[in-house]
């Protein structure tokens, strides 16, 4: 697929196809997925006893499979799915099935640009990953928390490196889990490991570990921090300095530690989902400054506006100076951006999206009666839809593309960004 700069950004509505016009009768169609450039939709279709196929803009693709699931467009526009033939599973990328087949495949992941595609596999009771069709050289009796580096150059997972006979708690306590990078496990092992993460260069890995039943810490490249804590959450790397930050629990409250030193006082009821700005200067996180109240904090400074049920889907702007998130109060959702709660409560709000210049933010929302639309810079779009996907900003940030279904037609609509008034 062409880069976003080459997509059609001419303003107005373009009807792509009429959903009632399929090239072939199917028993049913599963949900639609829209391509990043908005020019295509794809769905899984069931064709009687012949099996399952894929339908793109109403055109039935030739190949049929016993089963198909996890249909997704990669960021580069390639269409991927997990497919079954003769009881074995593999990954379909556009029209090509990866050469090797496995007992089971799940959890397809894409690199940021979509050039690398990875998935989790099970073969002969052992687990690992497959990357662009190549499986790890070593598979493990247990593997989980699979991750693909953003640039696609490396993969990692938590793996079991020692056999634990049934009911053998002693071996478990000695530590049977480690992290494998591209299939090769660290020399060190722990009682538990979780959430491996890569640094910006995909050369280093950090994760949460459990040393004993009661002591948790952070491990970087197989080496544990010297301090332990009653609890920790996922670590992350500073992209500029390589330092590792992680929320830690001390004396019943949560703070933020970096490279084993406390950098935010342990004063929060919770603190997690932290994320550095691209330049490494700002560290954002979701925090609970009071019991049962949630908001965002940057460099330890807490926003004033809070929500009672939860705050989730924090997005940091490309410049690292702004952030937006989804807040929930009772059973209704709202958007909070730059410590302002936008007017309007919804049945659902999806993760906010920033423009590349960081000046604009938009999100998909669900209103009463199963109607969908987008909110841009606090303004609700003047039309709602039967279905809609996340909004996409043009590369220079002056336009927004909406990918929508209304009155039985799939369309892409390009509109100017309304000026910010929040």
Residue, then its C-alpha position, 0 to 999 in steps of 0.5 A: x500500500x502507498x504511504x499515507x501521503x499518497x492516499x486520496x485526501x481530496x475532501x468529500x465523500x466517496x462511496x466504495x461499495x454497496x453492501x447488498x452487492x456481493x459477487x457470490x452468495x454466502x451463508x453469512x458474512x462476519x464483521x467488516x474490517x476497513x483498510x488503513x487507507x479507507x479504500x477497502x473492507x474485508x470480511x470472512x464469508x461462509x460458503x456452505x460445505x465448501x468452507x470459508x473465504x474472504x470477501x473484499x469490497x464485495x468480491x469473493x476471493x478465490x481461495x477457500x479454507x476449512x476455517x478462517x479467523x482473526x482477519x486484520x489489515x496490517x498497517x501497510x495495507x496487507x490483508x492477513x488472517x489465520x487459516x486452517x487447511x487439513x486440520x493445521x493452521x497457518x497465516x494468510x498474508x494477501x494471497x500467500x499462506x506461510x509455508x509452515x503449518x502448526x497445530x494452532x496459531x493465534x495472536x497475530x502482531x504487526x510492527x509499526x509500519x506493518x513490514x513484519x508480521x508475527x504470531x504465537x504458535x503451538x506445535x506438538x505441545x510446545x509453544x513459541x513464535x513465528x515471524x514472517x513465516x519463520x518459526x523460532x528455532x526453540x519451542x517451549x513447554x509453556x510460553x505466553x506474554x508474546x511481544x513483537x518489537x515496534x520496528x519488527x526486528x525482534x520478538x520475545x515471550x515469557x517461557x518455562x525453562x524447567x519442567x515442573x512435575x505435577x504438584x511439585x511446588x518446590x521446583x516452582x518456587x526455585x524459579x522455572x520461568x524466563x524470557x526468550x528473545x527470538x527463541x533464546x532464553x536468558x540464563x536467569x530464571x524466576x518464579x514468574x515473569x510478565x510483560x516483556x518490553x523492548x527498548x527503542x532499538x529492540x536490543x534490550x528487554x525488561x519485564x516484571x518478575x516475582x522472586x518469592x511468593x511475596x517479593x516482586x521486582x524488575x529485570x533488565x536483560x536478565x539482571x534484577x534490580x537490587x530492590x524488591x517490592x510487594x508489587x510492580x507493574x509493567x516496565x518501560x524504557x526511556x527511548x532517549x536514555x535507555x533508563x527503565x521506569x516501572x510503577x512499584x508498590x511501597x507501604x500500601x501506595x504506588x509510586x514510580x521507580x526508575x533504574x531502582x530509584x524512586x522518582x515519583x513518591x509512593x502516594x497513589x492508590x494506583x499508578x500504571x500504563x506509564x509511557x515516555x514521550x518520544x524525546x524521553x523528557x516526559x513520563x505519563x501514567x494513569x494514576x488514582x490520586x484518591x481512592x476510587x478516582x482516576x486521572x493522568x499524571x505527567x512527571x508526577x504532576x497530577x491532572x485536576x479532572x478525575x473519573x470514578x470508574x476508570x481511566x483507560x486508553x491513554x494516548x500521548x501526543x507525538x510531541x510528548x506535551x499533550x495526552x488524551x484518554x478515555x474516562x468512565x463514570x458509572x456506565x458512561x464514557x467521556x474523552x479527557x484531553x489536556x486535563x479538560x473533559x470534553x462535553x458529551x457522555x457516550x455508551x463507548x469511547x475508543x482510544x483517542x488519536x492525535x494528528x502528527x503535529x500534536x495539535x488535534x485529537x479525535x476519537x470514535x464514539x458510540x451513542x444511544x441506539x447503536x449509532x457511531x460517530x467521531x468527536x474531533x477537538x471536542x466537536x461531535x461530527x454532524x452525522x452518525x453512522x451504522x458503523x465506523x472505524x477510528x478516525x485517521x488524520x492526514x499526514x499534515x494534520x489538516x484533514x480527517x478521514x472517516x471510514x463508515x457504513x451508512x444505509x447499506x453503503x461503505x464510504x470514506x469521507x474526508x473532512x477538514x479538521x474543525x478548529x480546537x475549542x476545548 
